[in-house]
Amino acid sequence: MSTPPIYVIRHGETEWNRAGRMQGIMDSPLTETGIAQSKSICGVLAQLGITKDGFDFWCSPQLRAIHTAELVLAELGVTAQPDDLLGEISVGQWSGLTRAEINANWPPTDPHEHFLDFYARAPDGDSFDVMWDRVGQVLGKVKRPTIIITHGITSRFLRTRAMGYGLDQLQIVPGGQGVINAVIDKKHKVFAPF
């Protein structure tokens, strides 16, 4: 059985995104670019005919996602309901560190390591099994079309599972800020500002 359509939005660019710092469950404010990305998504929702009626609106409880949700949903006059299950993957001891700092102290065994494998080895971070279970719980609660404002890794897990793929197919799902990644009838679609 297909989940009702989900429209998944990654929070706008943050100061730590720009600086290349790992955020995980920590937060940093949106940049001017992040604010502009969020406002442009508001226009995409309007172009898709999304109104406050007939949709649910959820977001991660982390401040960068809440701020993005406020900007994205401003013209609809709705507030997203925070859900702890939509929080970003924890990167444990790597929180606040740059990739260079991490690689200096926890060097990868493969110099061409995929970025998802990088997340999988974060000491004291969330395991992929934990994330898979968490997004499964989210999808179990979706009863009608839903707008979800969350994070990059959480979004990938959520969309991979919504399409009926397995955890081993996580790497084929695209990412991106400033776009809406939708899963409708188990098919992935990307909507971007025009």
Secondary structure, DSSP 8 states (H G I E B T S, - for coil): -----EEEEE---BHHHHHTB--TT----B-HHHHHHHHHHHHHHHHTT--STT-EEEE-SSHHHHHHHHHHHGGGT---EE-GGGS----GGGTT-BHHHHHHHS--SSTT--HHHHHHT-TT---HHHHHHHHHHHHHH--S-EEEEE-HHHHHHHHHHHTT--GGGGGGS---SSSEEEEETTEEEEE---
